[in-house]
Amino acid sequence: MVRVNHFINRARSLGLERDRWAWYDVNIEQPVSFQEAEKILMQTTNTSSYYFKPVTLHVTKKVESDKKAETKKPPSTSADSPETKKGDILLKLRGAFLVKQ
């Protein structure tokens, strides 16, 4: 019991209490260039002041649709939808940043 209490006190002294961390959800699903993907993934490293908690990472090659598929598709996409953006790959990243307050 003494060792458990020592561990809890040490964790508290390091700021490892749930109420002392802010959560920022990440939900990216968009076409990006290889340089943008590299920049995004570099930001998901952990430091002493924040931690990235990954949930899913899915990367696929963005496939250009042929003319037949484009004519069948209704014009219901907005200018900033994933279908209309250009990029090298389709990046889907979900997770959360935990930032020490």
N, C-alpha and C positions, 0 to 999 in steps of 0.2 A: 504494500500500500504506500509505503514511503517513496518507492521508486516511481510509482504512478503519479503521486502528487508532485514529485520533483519534475517529472516530464511535463505535466500540465502547467506548472509555474514557469518552466523554461519556454514553453510554447507561447504563453501569454506575454512573456517579456520580449519575445521576438515579434509580437503583433499578429500572431496566428489565431486570432479570434474572428469568428464569422462576421460580427458587427463592425469590424474595423476594415472591411474590404468592400469596395464598390464593384458591382457587376455591370459590364457593358456587353450586350449581346452582339454577335457578328453573324450576319446572314448575307453572304455575297453569292449571287448567281448571275454572271454576266460574261460576255466574251471579252477577253483581254489579250494584250500582246504578251510575248514572252518576258519582256522587260517589266511590264506591270505585274505579271504573276510573280516574278522574282522579288520585286519590291514588297508585294503583299505578304508573301511567305516569309521574307526576312523580318517583317514586323511581328510575326507570331512567335518570336523567340521569348524566352523567359528571362527576367532580370530580378534584382532584389526588390524592386518596387512594384512590378506587375508580373502576372502569370497568364499565359494564354491556355485556356482549357479547350482543346479541340473536340468536336463532336463528329463531324464528317468532313472529308476532303475528297472531291471527285473532280478529276480533270479529264476532259475529252477533247479530241481534235474537232474543231468547228468545221462542219461539213456544209459546203455551199449547196443549196438546193437547185435543182434544175428548173428550166422554164416551165415545165408542166406543173410542177408542185407549186410554183409561184402563182400561176393563173388560177389554180383551184383554191388557194388560200384566200379567205375573205380579208379585205383591207381593214381589219380591226385592231392591228397592232399600233402602238404609239411610237413616236420617234425615238424614245429611249428604251424600248423593250429589247430583250436579248436577241430577238429575231432580226432586228434592224441594225444592231451595232456590229461593227467590224472588229475582228480580233483573230489572233492565231489559235487560241484555245478557248473552250468554255470552262470557266472556273466556278465550282460550287464549293463554298467554304462556310461551315457553320461552327459556331463555338461561342466562347465568351472570354473577355478580358476581365481578370480580377485584379483590381488596382488597390494597393495599400493606401489607406487614408491617413 
